[in-house]
Amino acid sequence: MKKILPILVIIFLLHLQTSAQYSRYIVRLKDKGTNPYSIANPSQYLTTAAIERRTKYNIAIDSTDLPVTPRYIDSIRLAGNVTILNTSKWLNQVAIRTTDAAALAKINALPFVVSAAPVAARPVGNNLPVNKHFDAGLTDGNSPAGEVSFTQSLFNYGKSNGQVKIHQGQFLHDHGFRGEGMKMTILDAGFYHYLSLPTFDSIRANHQILGTWDFVSNDASVDEDFEHGMKCLSTIAANIPGVFVGSAPKTSFYLYRTEDVLSEYPIEEQNWVAGVELADSLGVSITSTSLGYYDFDGTAFDYTYADMNGNTSISARGADLAAKKGMLMVVAAGNTGNDIGWNHIITPSDADSVLAIAAVDTLGNVAGFSAYGPSSDGDVKPNVASVGWNAVVANSGNGQPEYGSGTSYACPNMAGLLTCLWQAFPEVNNMSIIDAVQQSSTKYTAPDNRMGYGIPDMKKSFVLLIKKLFTKQSPVVSACDASLAFSIKTGNDMSVEIERRTPGQADYASIKTFTGANEFAKNDFTFTDNISAVAVGNISYRIKMTIGSDTTFYVDSMQVSHAAECVALTDNITIGPNPVQDDLNIKITRTTPAKVDINIVNALGQKVFSKTTQQPVGINTESIPMKAMSRGVYFVSVFVDGKKIFTKQILK
């Protein structure tokens, strides 16, 4: 015992010395026991918008949605000199600040605590930003060499023309999708002077800033902090026609500061997850994150490339849970492409269900600084690419456009366009948007480790989603008519055309055009094609859609079998044989559906037969057994929808 005791004292003193280097910790919890909140009553902790998103996309509310147990938080706070910084309900952990070793010991001894581990050192008074992997350098002045011109649109984008139109983003804007009604959260290191720069006059005047929070300082002001988030915001929200127009200028925003530019520690990942959780609880649909992590101050917290597997880091786990809740997570891939020793993507861009964005210029050339994929578990990363090499961003002094480089700017440019796309197709979920965007990209059939699936085309994405939502009924042939029925999204600048190719014809011919009306929405269409003059054989139909004056495509096709010559239907009733011995056949032909009543009376006026049927369009024959009836005269009457239209005398 005398030998053991000094060793324990030494170990404890070493622990105190090590702990003294840190001031921020994450306390991991075992469960959410004694939680006063209930899965059955989510309105206690989720807004109506958040609940509606889960309902719309069939997302179950589960235990991860429950807040961290308040009693646990209180016990942690009361352990000593402890400040609660924030919590993560998804990861069930609490971020704290303390230098009280006794409090830490008490917290670790709590029965519901897994561990209290350090995630950030004490501040050292350094007022200079550390290397945050934000940008690969800035260039100002005139347009970058090689910038190309693009087709005209309703918007004069000014200097941002190239970064919008490389994705056919003007197609969405021209057809009325500019982010109206959509909510996005941008998580960054600060939004310097967004309250005064003219770049943001429009979103200020229209009250498009819905809320702000600083998870570093735990206050609501983000205007005085670092400029990086402001520049990212400008690529989406700028609205200075002829000078600088962003990729989704009508979107509404929450602006969250989660990054401390004076240090690099995992506490910032915890801040980020807390920010995403807040966004989710408010019903936000999409986030843009131009942050990433792999090396920290010192080496104790550094990630390895093996950790870039989408399931290890705090932020990657949080990102995938956000996607599970229905949020569209757009993340910069990182600016490490030219770094010696690490040119890989950085987390959370490695998360399985996020859209990681590489950087290209307006000619589509990949930037050397853009991080290399794939993720360490082999997923295609980055997913797609957008303009981040000589991208147009707002100058922090006057708000006018300048050129900056980084996947930081490719990310929000892409996030804005996705917001406009999702505005057009709210019926589909976040993963369907990602799938459509990847399918529309230039390298979809052969993705690589620099640009992933390539550069997305918003027009192609739009068409893919129209086709995804298109539904049809099997065509029905009755007599000389082929009936077609289908549902498709249309707007007031769109038309749907039915084309037909009959046996012996080489080409299709237009037979019917429907013109869209009102707002872009799903509409039901029916059409009856008279085929009385068409030769026997297979008849092919196809559905063509035209959007404005710039886009025409085929949605689907169908085929019917025209098995026999026919003549056009007319309402008619025939009866026979007369005289009758066994069965009397009444043949009824209808051009419209109807209720049909058949009555037979004898010469004394006594009813000997009665039958009611629902007659569809076409020909129907009723066989009436008369073999057992007495010989004599009978009268047959047929009523259609209650009105007598036929009477005939027959002889048995």
PyMOL commands that set and color helices and strands:
alter all, ss='L'
color gray80, all
select helices_A, chain A and resi 4-19+42-44+48-56+63-65+70-77+101-108+161-165+169-174+198-205+228-237+267-281+305-307+314-324+407-424+430-439+458-469
alter helices_A, ss='H'
color red, helices_A
select strands_A, chain A and resi 22-29+83-88+93-97+113-121+137-139+183-188+209-214+239-240+244-245+252-257+286-289+328-332+355-360+384-387+391-394+401-405+471-472+476-478+481-490+494-501+509-515+521-530+537-547+551-562+572-576+583-590+594-602+607-615+618-625+633-640+643-651
alter strands_A, ss='S'
color yellow, strands_A
deselect
rebuild
show_as cartoon
